[in-house]
Amino acid sequence: MRIAVYPGSFDPITNGHLDIIRRSAKLYDRVIVGVLDNIDKKPVFSVEERRSMIEQVITEFDNVSCDTFSGLLVDFAKQNHASVIVKGLRTVADFEYELQMALLNKALNPEFETMFLMTDTKYSYISSSMVKGVAKYHGELEGLVPHSIIRLIEEKYQ
């Protein structure tokens, strides 16, 4: 069984993230969306809120689940019997950063491969930071995030 981990902060999940999940679900037998609880970052949404939003939008996929983790990604992947780490790329800057992380993960545990998937061009400008900026000023979130979580994001900024 080919198990992949798709890690990230997902603060909040965007349509670009969902695009990577959808495509990964076609490539792997099982995909685990790993929500990083990073104490160095100051997320707007708690790890529980981020997990809940993801669980709402992945119900269409039989082979996708969500879990939270802190610490090293390679440890989380190993605990879940994954052999692949999936990373979505929007820009060359994303690639430069993600390549460094992939090389580090490979050095920490050579049994893991990293699969880079280019985000669909219609989502290439969307980031969680941009979504939070739009939400902060009560802009339109339709098209940026899954419809089912728009209200949750808007409530956070009221």
PyMOL CGO cylinders between C-alpha atoms (Angstrom):
from pymol import cmd
from pymol.cgo import CYLINDER

trace = [
    CYLINDER, 0.00, 0.00, 0.00, 1.40, 3.40, -1.00, 0.3, 1, 1, 1, 1, 1, 1,
    CYLINDER, 1.40, 3.40, -1.00, 0.79, 5.90, 1.81, 0.3, 1, 1, 1, 1, 1, 1,
    CYLINDER, 0.79, 5.90, 1.81, 1.59, 9.59, 1.39, 0.3, 1, 1, 1, 1, 1, 1,
    CYLINDER, 1.59, 9.59, 1.39, 1.68, 12.42, 3.89, 0.3, 1, 1, 1, 1, 1, 1,
    CYLINDER, 1.68, 12.42, 3.89, 0.71, 15.93, 2.78, 0.3, 1, 1, 1, 1, 1, 1,
    CYLINDER, 0.71, 15.93, 2.78, 2.00, 18.20, 5.56, 0.3, 1, 1, 1, 1, 1, 1,
    CYLINDER, 2.00, 18.20, 5.56, 1.40, 21.87, 6.21, 0.3, 1, 1, 1, 1, 1, 1,
    CYLINDER, 1.40, 21.87, 6.21, 0.12, 24.53, 8.54, 0.3, 1, 1, 1, 1, 1, 1,
    CYLINDER, 0.12, 24.53, 8.54, -3.18, 24.90, 6.63, 0.3, 1, 1, 1, 1, 1, 1,
    CYLINDER, -3.18, 24.90, 6.63, -3.99, 28.17, 8.43, 0.3, 1, 1, 1, 1, 1, 1,
    CYLINDER, -3.99, 28.17, 8.43, -6.57, 27.95, 6.81, 0.3, 1, 1, 1, 1, 1, 1,
    CYLINDER, -6.57, 27.95, 6.81, -6.84, 25.31, 4.09, 0.3, 1, 1, 1, 1, 1, 1,
    CYLINDER, -6.84, 25.31, 4.09, -7.23, 26.89, 0.63, 0.3, 1, 1, 1, 1, 1, 1,
    CYLINDER, -7.23, 26.89, 0.63, -8.54, 25.70, -2.71, 0.3, 1, 1, 1, 1, 1, 1,
    CYLINDER, -8.54, 25.70, -2.71, -4.91, 25.27, -3.75, 0.3, 1, 1, 1, 1, 1, 1,
    CYLINDER, -4.91, 25.27, -3.75, -4.35, 22.86, -0.86, 0.3, 1, 1, 1, 1, 1, 1,
    CYLINDER, -4.35, 22.86, -0.86, -7.54, 21.01, -1.78, 0.3, 1, 1, 1, 1, 1, 1,
    CYLINDER, -7.54, 21.01, -1.78, -6.31, 20.72, -5.38, 0.3, 1, 1, 1, 1, 1, 1,
    CYLINDER, -6.31, 20.72, -5.38, -3.13, 18.99, -4.15, 0.3, 1, 1, 1, 1, 1, 1,
    CYLINDER, -3.13, 18.99, -4.15, -5.19, 16.69, -1.89, 0.3, 1, 1, 1, 1, 1, 1,
    CYLINDER, -5.19, 16.69, -1.89, -7.53, 15.77, -4.75, 0.3, 1, 1, 1, 1, 1, 1,
    CYLINDER, -7.53, 15.77, -4.75, -4.67, 14.93, -7.09, 0.3, 1, 1, 1, 1, 1, 1,
    CYLINDER, -4.67, 14.93, -7.09, -2.68, 13.06, -4.42, 0.3, 1, 1, 1, 1, 1, 1,
    CYLINDER, -2.68, 13.06, -4.42, -5.73, 10.94, -3.64, 0.3, 1, 1, 1, 1, 1, 1,
    CYLINDER, -5.73, 10.94, -3.64, -5.62, 9.68, -7.24, 0.3, 1, 1, 1, 1, 1, 1,
    CYLINDER, -5.62, 9.68, -7.24, -1.92, 8.81, -7.02, 0.3, 1, 1, 1, 1, 1, 1,
    CYLINDER, -1.92, 8.81, -7.02, -1.72, 7.06, -3.65, 0.3, 1, 1, 1, 1, 1, 1,
    CYLINDER, -1.72, 7.06, -3.65, -3.70, 4.38, -1.86, 0.3, 1, 1, 1, 1, 1, 1,
    CYLINDER, -3.70, 4.38, -1.86, -3.93, 6.55, 1.24, 0.3, 1, 1, 1, 1, 1, 1,
    CYLINDER, -3.93, 6.55, 1.24, -3.17, 10.23, 1.87, 0.3, 1, 1, 1, 1, 1, 1,
    CYLINDER, -3.17, 10.23, 1.87, -2.79, 11.65, 5.36, 0.3, 1, 1, 1, 1, 1, 1,
    CYLINDER, -2.79, 11.65, 5.36, -3.10, 15.41, 5.61, 0.3, 1, 1, 1, 1, 1, 1,
    CYLINDER, -3.10, 15.41, 5.61, -0.73, 16.30, 8.44, 0.3, 1, 1, 1, 1, 1, 1,
    CYLINDER, -0.73, 16.30, 8.44, -1.55, 19.54, 10.21, 0.3, 1, 1, 1, 1, 1, 1,
    CYLINDER, -1.55, 19.54, 10.21, 1.61, 20.89, 11.79, 0.3, 1, 1, 1, 1, 1, 1,
    CYLINDER, 1.61, 20.89, 11.79, 1.28, 22.28, 15.28, 0.3, 1, 1, 1, 1, 1, 1,
    CYLINDER, 1.28, 22.28, 15.28, 4.35, 24.53, 15.12, 0.3, 1, 1, 1, 1, 1, 1,
    CYLINDER, 4.35, 24.53, 15.12, 5.02, 26.42, 18.33, 0.3, 1, 1, 1, 1, 1, 1,
    CYLINDER, 5.02, 26.42, 18.33, 7.29, 28.83, 16.45, 0.3, 1, 1, 1, 1, 1, 1,
    CYLINDER, 7.29, 28.83, 16.45, 4.40, 30.10, 14.32, 0.3, 1, 1, 1, 1, 1, 1,
    CYLINDER, 4.40, 30.10, 14.32, 1.45, 32.10, 15.56, 0.3, 1, 1, 1, 1, 1, 1,
    CYLINDER, 1.45, 32.10, 15.56, -1.51, 30.68, 13.64, 0.3, 1, 1, 1, 1, 1, 1,
    CYLINDER, -1.51, 30.68, 13.64, -4.87, 32.43, 13.56, 0.3, 1, 1, 1, 1, 1, 1,
    CYLINDER, -4.87, 32.43, 13.56, -6.69, 29.10, 13.84, 0.3, 1, 1, 1, 1, 1, 1,
    CYLINDER, -6.69, 29.10, 13.84, -5.90, 26.54, 16.52, 0.3, 1, 1, 1, 1, 1, 1,
    CYLINDER, -5.90, 26.54, 16.52, -4.63, 23.16, 15.40, 0.3, 1, 1, 1, 1, 1, 1,
    CYLINDER, -4.63, 23.16, 15.40, -8.05, 21.71, 16.33, 0.3, 1, 1, 1, 1, 1, 1,
    CYLINDER, -8.05, 21.71, 16.33, -9.86, 24.32, 14.19, 0.3, 1, 1, 1, 1, 1, 1,
    CYLINDER, -9.86, 24.32, 14.19, -7.55, 23.66, 11.24, 0.3, 1, 1, 1, 1, 1, 1,
    CYLINDER, -7.55, 23.66, 11.24, -8.07, 19.91, 11.55, 0.3, 1, 1, 1, 1, 1, 1,
    CYLINDER, -8.07, 19.91, 11.55, -11.83, 20.37, 11.76, 0.3, 1, 1, 1, 1, 1, 1,
    CYLINDER, -11.83, 20.37, 11.76, -11.92, 22.53, 8.62, 0.3, 1, 1, 1, 1, 1, 1,
    CYLINDER, -11.92, 22.53, 8.62, -9.87, 19.97, 6.71, 0.3, 1, 1, 1, 1, 1, 1,
    CYLINDER, -9.87, 19.97, 6.71, -12.06, 17.11, 7.88, 0.3, 1, 1, 1, 1, 1, 1,
    CYLINDER, -12.06, 17.11, 7.88, -15.10, 19.00, 6.57, 0.3, 1, 1, 1, 1, 1, 1,
    CYLINDER, -15.10, 19.00, 6.57, -13.63, 19.36, 3.08, 0.3, 1, 1, 1, 1, 1, 1,
    CYLINDER, -13.63, 19.36, 3.08, -12.11, 15.90, 2.61, 0.3, 1, 1, 1, 1, 1, 1,
    CYLINDER, -12.11, 15.90, 2.61, -15.31, 13.91, 3.11, 0.3, 1, 1, 1, 1, 1, 1,
    CYLINDER, -15.31, 13.91, 3.11, -15.53, 13.29, -0.65, 0.3, 1, 1, 1, 1, 1, 1,
    CYLINDER, -15.53, 13.29, -0.65, -12.32, 11.23, -0.56, 0.3, 1, 1, 1, 1, 1, 1,
    CYLINDER, -12.32, 11.23, -0.56, -12.45, 7.65, 0.74, 0.3, 1, 1, 1, 1, 1, 1,
    CYLINDER, -12.45, 7.65, 0.74, -8.66, 7.40, 1.00, 0.3, 1, 1, 1, 1, 1, 1,
    CYLINDER, -8.66, 7.40, 1.00, -7.83, 10.73, 2.67, 0.3, 1, 1, 1, 1, 1, 1,
    CYLINDER, -7.83, 10.73, 2.67, -7.64, 11.34, 6.41, 0.3, 1, 1, 1, 1, 1, 1,
    CYLINDER, -7.64, 11.34, 6.41, -6.33, 14.12, 8.62, 0.3, 1, 1, 1, 1, 1, 1,
    CYLINDER, -6.33, 14.12, 8.62, -4.17, 14.14, 11.71, 0.3, 1, 1, 1, 1, 1, 1,
    CYLINDER, -4.17, 14.14, 11.71, -2.09, 16.66, 13.64, 0.3, 1, 1, 1, 1, 1, 1,
    CYLINDER, -2.09, 16.66, 13.64, 1.57, 16.49, 14.54, 0.3, 1, 1, 1, 1, 1, 1,
    CYLINDER, 1.57, 16.49, 14.54, 4.39, 18.43, 16.07, 0.3, 1, 1, 1, 1, 1, 1,
    CYLINDER, 4.39, 18.43, 16.07, 8.07, 17.73, 15.78, 0.3, 1, 1, 1, 1, 1, 1,
    CYLINDER, 8.07, 17.73, 15.78, 9.80, 16.22, 12.79, 0.3, 1, 1, 1, 1, 1, 1,
    CYLINDER, 9.80, 16.22, 12.79, 7.83, 15.40, 9.65, 0.3, 1, 1, 1, 1, 1, 1,
    CYLINDER, 7.83, 15.40, 9.65, 9.89, 12.25, 9.06, 0.3, 1, 1, 1, 1, 1, 1,
    CYLINDER, 9.89, 12.25, 9.06, 8.83, 10.94, 12.47, 0.3, 1, 1, 1, 1, 1, 1,
    CYLINDER, 8.83, 10.94, 12.47, 5.16, 11.61, 11.69, 0.3, 1, 1, 1, 1, 1, 1,
    CYLINDER, 5.16, 11.61, 11.69, 5.50, 9.93, 8.28, 0.3, 1, 1, 1, 1, 1, 1,
    CYLINDER, 5.50, 9.93, 8.28, 7.21, 6.89, 9.80, 0.3, 1, 1, 1, 1, 1, 1,
    CYLINDER, 7.21, 6.89, 9.80, 4.54, 6.55, 12.52, 0.3, 1, 1, 1, 1, 1, 1,
    CYLINDER, 4.54, 6.55, 12.52, 1.94, 6.46, 9.74, 0.3, 1, 1, 1, 1, 1, 1,
    CYLINDER, 1.94, 6.46, 9.74, 3.86, 3.98, 7.56, 0.3, 1, 1, 1, 1, 1, 1,
    CYLINDER, 3.86, 3.98, 7.56, 4.13, 6.54, 4.76, 0.3, 1, 1, 1, 1, 1, 1,
    CYLINDER, 4.13, 6.54, 4.76, 6.84, 6.36, 2.13, 0.3, 1, 1, 1, 1, 1, 1,
    CYLINDER, 6.84, 6.36, 2.13, 6.09, 9.61, 0.32, 0.3, 1, 1, 1, 1, 1, 1,
    CYLINDER, 6.09, 9.61, 0.32, 5.86, 13.23, 1.39, 0.3, 1, 1, 1, 1, 1, 1,
    CYLINDER, 5.86, 13.23, 1.39, 3.72, 15.34, -0.95, 0.3, 1, 1, 1, 1, 1, 1,
    CYLINDER, 3.72, 15.34, -0.95, 4.44, 19.04, -1.33, 0.3, 1, 1, 1, 1, 1, 1,
    CYLINDER, 4.44, 19.04, -1.33, 2.51, 21.52, -3.43, 0.3, 1, 1, 1, 1, 1, 1,
    CYLINDER, 2.51, 21.52, -3.43, 4.40, 24.18, -5.36, 0.3, 1, 1, 1, 1, 1, 1,
    CYLINDER, 4.40, 24.18, -5.36, 3.07, 27.52, -6.58, 0.3, 1, 1, 1, 1, 1, 1,
    CYLINDER, 3.07, 27.52, -6.58, 6.24, 29.40, -7.47, 0.3, 1, 1, 1, 1, 1, 1,
    CYLINDER, 6.24, 29.40, -7.47, 9.99, 29.06, -7.94, 0.3, 1, 1, 1, 1, 1, 1,
    CYLINDER, 9.99, 29.06, -7.94, 10.40, 30.48, -4.42, 0.3, 1, 1, 1, 1, 1, 1,
    CYLINDER, 10.40, 30.48, -4.42, 8.26, 27.60, -3.09, 0.3, 1, 1, 1, 1, 1, 1,
    CYLINDER, 8.26, 27.60, -3.09, 10.51, 25.16, -4.95, 0.3, 1, 1, 1, 1, 1, 1,
    CYLINDER, 10.51, 25.16, -4.95, 13.72, 26.58, -3.47, 0.3, 1, 1, 1, 1, 1, 1,
    CYLINDER, 13.72, 26.58, -3.47, 12.39, 26.29, 0.08, 0.3, 1, 1, 1, 1, 1, 1,
    CYLINDER, 12.39, 26.29, 0.08, 10.74, 22.89, -0.42, 0.3, 1, 1, 1, 1, 1, 1,
    CYLINDER, 10.74, 22.89, -0.42, 13.85, 21.46, -2.09, 0.3, 1, 1, 1, 1, 1, 1,
    CYLINDER, 13.85, 21.46, -2.09, 15.89, 22.33, 1.01, 0.3, 1, 1, 1, 1, 1, 1,
    CYLINDER, 15.89, 22.33, 1.01, 13.26, 20.69, 3.22, 0.3, 1, 1, 1, 1, 1, 1,
    CYLINDER, 13.26, 20.69, 3.22, 13.14, 17.60, 0.98, 0.3, 1, 1, 1, 1, 1, 1,
    CYLINDER, 13.14, 17.60, 0.98, 16.93, 17.25, 1.15, 0.3, 1, 1, 1, 1, 1, 1,
    CYLINDER, 16.93, 17.25, 1.15, 16.87, 17.64, 4.93, 0.3, 1, 1, 1, 1, 1, 1,
    CYLINDER, 16.87, 17.64, 4.93, 14.11, 15.03, 5.26, 0.3, 1, 1, 1, 1, 1, 1,
    CYLINDER, 14.11, 15.03, 5.26, 16.08, 12.67, 3.01, 0.3, 1, 1, 1, 1, 1, 1,
    CYLINDER, 16.08, 12.67, 3.01, 19.17, 13.16, 5.18, 0.3, 1, 1, 1, 1, 1, 1,
    CYLINDER, 19.17, 13.16, 5.18, 17.13, 12.48, 8.33, 0.3, 1, 1, 1, 1, 1, 1,
    CYLINDER, 17.13, 12.48, 8.33, 15.52, 9.37, 6.85, 0.3, 1, 1, 1, 1, 1, 1,
    CYLINDER, 15.52, 9.37, 6.85, 16.65, 8.13, 3.40, 0.3, 1, 1, 1, 1, 1, 1,
    CYLINDER, 16.65, 8.13, 3.40, 13.61, 5.86, 3.00, 0.3, 1, 1, 1, 1, 1, 1,
    CYLINDER, 13.61, 5.86, 3.00, 11.27, 8.80, 2.30, 0.3, 1, 1, 1, 1, 1, 1,
    CYLINDER, 11.27, 8.80, 2.30, 10.71, 10.34, -1.11, 0.3, 1, 1, 1, 1, 1, 1,
    CYLINDER, 10.71, 10.34, -1.11, 9.27, 13.79, -1.69, 0.3, 1, 1, 1, 1, 1, 1,
    CYLINDER, 9.27, 13.79, -1.69, 6.78, 14.26, -4.51, 0.3, 1, 1, 1, 1, 1, 1,
    CYLINDER, 6.78, 14.26, -4.51, 6.36, 17.82, -5.77, 0.3, 1, 1, 1, 1, 1, 1,
    CYLINDER, 6.36, 17.82, -5.77, 3.03, 18.67, -7.39, 0.3, 1, 1, 1, 1, 1, 1,
    CYLINDER, 3.03, 18.67, -7.39, 2.53, 21.97, -9.16, 0.3, 1, 1, 1, 1, 1, 1,
    CYLINDER, 2.53, 21.97, -9.16, -0.65, 23.69, -8.03, 0.3, 1, 1, 1, 1, 1, 1,
    CYLINDER, -0.65, 23.69, -8.03, -3.19, 24.24, -10.78, 0.3, 1, 1, 1, 1, 1, 1,
    CYLINDER, -3.19, 24.24, -10.78, -2.54, 27.67, -12.30, 0.3, 1, 1, 1, 1, 1, 1,
    CYLINDER, -2.54, 27.67, -12.30, -5.98, 28.90, -11.25, 0.3, 1, 1, 1, 1, 1, 1,
    CYLINDER, -5.98, 28.90, -11.25, -4.84, 28.54, -7.62, 0.3, 1, 1, 1, 1, 1, 1,
    CYLINDER, -4.84, 28.54, -7.62, -1.20, 29.59, -7.99, 0.3, 1, 1, 1, 1, 1, 1,
    CYLINDER, -1.20, 29.59, -7.99, -1.74, 33.03, -6.45, 0.3, 1, 1, 1, 1, 1, 1,
    CYLINDER, -1.74, 33.03, -6.45, -3.61, 31.76, -3.37, 0.3, 1, 1, 1, 1, 1, 1,
    CYLINDER, -3.61, 31.76, -3.37, -1.86, 31.36, -0.04, 0.3, 1, 1, 1, 1, 1, 1,
    CYLINDER, -1.86, 31.36, -0.04, -3.19, 31.03, 3.48, 0.3, 1, 1, 1, 1, 1, 1,
    CYLINDER, -3.19, 31.03, 3.48, -1.58, 34.39, 4.31, 0.3, 1, 1, 1, 1, 1, 1,
    CYLINDER, -1.58, 34.39, 4.31, -3.46, 36.08, 1.47, 0.3, 1, 1, 1, 1, 1, 1,
    CYLINDER, -3.46, 36.08, 1.47, -6.72, 34.46, 2.56, 0.3, 1, 1, 1, 1, 1, 1,
    CYLINDER, -6.72, 34.46, 2.56, -6.20, 35.79, 6.09, 0.3, 1, 1, 1, 1, 1, 1,
    CYLINDER, -6.20, 35.79, 6.09, -5.51, 39.26, 4.69, 0.3, 1, 1, 1, 1, 1, 1,
    CYLINDER, -5.51, 39.26, 4.69, -8.71, 39.21, 2.64, 0.3, 1, 1, 1, 1, 1, 1,
    CYLINDER, -8.71, 39.21, 2.64, -10.71, 37.91, 5.60, 0.3, 1, 1, 1, 1, 1, 1,
    CYLINDER, -10.71, 37.91, 5.60, -9.26, 40.53, 7.94, 0.3, 1, 1, 1, 1, 1, 1,
    CYLINDER, -9.26, 40.53, 7.94, -10.69, 43.28, 5.73, 0.3, 1, 1, 1, 1, 1, 1,
    CYLINDER, -10.69, 43.28, 5.73, -13.96, 41.40, 5.13, 0.3, 1, 1, 1, 1, 1, 1,
    CYLINDER, -13.96, 41.40, 5.13, -13.23, 40.72, 1.44, 0.3, 1, 1, 1, 1, 1, 1,
    CYLINDER, -13.23, 40.72, 1.44, -14.80, 38.02, -0.70, 0.3, 1, 1, 1, 1, 1, 1,
    CYLINDER, -14.80, 38.02, -0.70, -13.43, 34.53, 0.08, 0.3, 1, 1, 1, 1, 1, 1,
    CYLINDER, -13.43, 34.53, 0.08, -15.42, 32.66, -2.57, 0.3, 1, 1, 1, 1, 1, 1,
    CYLINDER, -15.42, 32.66, -2.57, -13.00, 30.90, -4.92, 0.3, 1, 1, 1, 1, 1, 1,
    CYLINDER, -13.00, 30.90, -4.92, -10.10, 31.15, -2.46, 0.3, 1, 1, 1, 1, 1, 1,
    CYLINDER, -10.10, 31.15, -2.46, -11.17, 28.52, 0.07, 0.3, 1, 1, 1, 1, 1, 1,
    CYLINDER, -11.17, 28.52, 0.07, -13.67, 25.66, 0.04, 0.3, 1, 1, 1, 1, 1, 1,
    CYLINDER, -13.67, 25.66, 0.04, -17.18, 27.07, 0.26, 0.3, 1, 1, 1, 1, 1, 1,
    CYLINDER, -17.18, 27.07, 0.26, -18.07, 25.02, 3.33, 0.3, 1, 1, 1, 1, 1, 1,
    CYLINDER, -18.07, 25.02, 3.33, -15.51, 26.80, 5.54, 0.3, 1, 1, 1, 1, 1, 1,
    CYLINDER, -15.51, 26.80, 5.54, -16.04, 30.41, 4.44, 0.3, 1, 1, 1, 1, 1, 1,
    CYLINDER, -16.04, 30.41, 4.44, -18.39, 31.14, 7.35, 0.3, 1, 1, 1, 1, 1, 1,
    CYLINDER, -18.39, 31.14, 7.35, -15.88, 29.74, 9.87, 0.3, 1, 1, 1, 1, 1, 1,
    CYLINDER, -15.88, 29.74, 9.87, -13.15, 32.00, 8.54, 0.3, 1, 1, 1, 1, 1, 1,
    CYLINDER, -13.15, 32.00, 8.54, -15.41, 35.05, 8.45, 0.3, 1, 1, 1, 1, 1, 1,
    CYLINDER, -15.41, 35.05, 8.45, -16.50, 34.44, 12.04, 0.3, 1, 1, 1, 1, 1, 1,
    CYLINDER, -16.50, 34.44, 12.04, -12.86, 34.41, 13.16, 0.3, 1, 1, 1, 1, 1, 1,
    CYLINDER, -12.86, 34.41, 13.16, -12.45, 37.97, 11.85, 0.3, 1, 1, 1, 1, 1, 1,
    CYLINDER, -12.45, 37.97, 11.85, -15.66, 39.50, 13.21, 0.3, 1, 1, 1, 1, 1, 1,
]
cmd.load_cgo(trace, "trace")
